[in-house]
Amino acid sequence: MNFSLLHTDPHSAARAGLVQTAHGAIETPIFMPVGTAATVKAVHQHELRDDVQAQICLGNTYHLYLRPGLDVLQQAGGIHGFNGWQGPVLTDSGGYQVYSLGHRRKIKEEGVTFQSHIDGSRHTFTPENVMDIQRVIGADIIMAFDECTPYPCDERYARKSMEMTHRWLARCIERFDKTEPLYGHSQTLFPIVQGSTYPELRRISAETIASLGREGNAIGGLSVGEPAEDMYAMTELVTAILPKDKPRYLMGVGTPENILECIALGIDMFDCVLPTRNARHGVLYTPEGIINIKNQKWRDDFTPIDPQSHVHTSTVHTRAYLRHLFMNNEILGMQLATLQNLGFFLWLVKEARRRILGGDFLEWKTQMVQKVRTRL
């Protein structure tokens, strides 16, 4: 993987760059649709590529390990052969999913023992076997195994967790560097900065990760319930430390407003289930604000879902029709809403990139933040 930093905004820390992977180029800043179980819910792969213009998608190690299982993935030639998506893929290590299992998991120095949410069977993730699993999945960018601390948590717990995450990272790197990709394309390992909302811990973690000189870096443990101001403060602190010539990935973020503010702080890559999950509940994101399509006010609104969208279905179908689909629990409603939301999120980061390169990002960002938080 190679990263080229093309331009930095003179009035903020916003950056425009280009990530080159074995499965194609990624123009940053970028939003990555979440395809947890080798599918972005409610959309086809060709729609991701052609309609919403996604450049990279996510998969999840925990879910793919449990189902379909590593034997199936390896026989298919990895995730690209399995699901037919031929663009870049990033896999989350499963750390967040294991953390969210609560009473079904036990964290020790060796790794994490957990029960499957599917059948209750017991499994263990270690830094070493998580590297091996992600080799089998075959993603272009893979994540180090970490513990995602809950919010709130006390400083002592956050420190112990961060130190263990750093020890796990050393084991991840050793295993990754001793093994080879399985399918003829290169893979890249991103370490993850932790430290909860404690500035000193975030500084220590960021300096530790920066010193390792990997090809890209991630920031984890945010967007887990903390106030947005804390998220922004920790992000700003960390981006000031992480190398400027490496891509920075803020995990699990977030709302359109969060994304705009964090682009301004120097983040290059984002992912979040928000656009797809909320779409399935009838919440739409547009350049003018947020629409709850189930509301009565859209019953006889025959304007397009989003007349500004580059997604064809959002310009030819009306809000009244989309509301009708939701009122009748038609699957097409969820599909159209998902395409709209992913199309908007991808438009947002693409337009941010254009504005960074054009020199008027900060002024545009200030105006857009007001719009994207407005409920229509």
PELIN-V286670 format. One line per field, one symbol per residue. phi: phi as a letter, one per 30 degrees, with the letter a starting at -180 (. if undefined). burial: 1 if it has 16 or more other C-alpha atoms within 10 Angstrom, else 0. A space follows every 50 residues. Layout:
phi: ???
burial: ???
This chain:
phi: .bbcdcacddcacdbcbbccbdckcbdcdbccecceciadeibddddedc cdidcabcbbeeddddadjdddddddijddddcidcddbccddjeddded didcbbcbedlbcbcdddbidcbbcbeddddddddddiddbbcddbccdd bdbdddddddddddeddddededddddccbdcbibdbbccdbdbkhcced dddeddddddddiddabbccichcjdeeddedddddddddcdedcbdbcc dicldededdddedcjdcbbbadeddddedcicccbdckcccdddedceb ccdeeadcdddeddccccdddddedddchdeeeddddddeddeddddddd deddddddjbddddedddedddcdcd
burial: 10100001100011111110101011111111111111111111100100 11111111111111110001011100111111001111111111111110 00001000001111110000000011111111111111111111111111 10000001101111110111111011000010100111111111111100 11111111110000111111111100000111011111101110011111 11111111111111111111111111111111111111111111000110 00011110111111101111111111000000111111111111111111 11101110101100100110111000
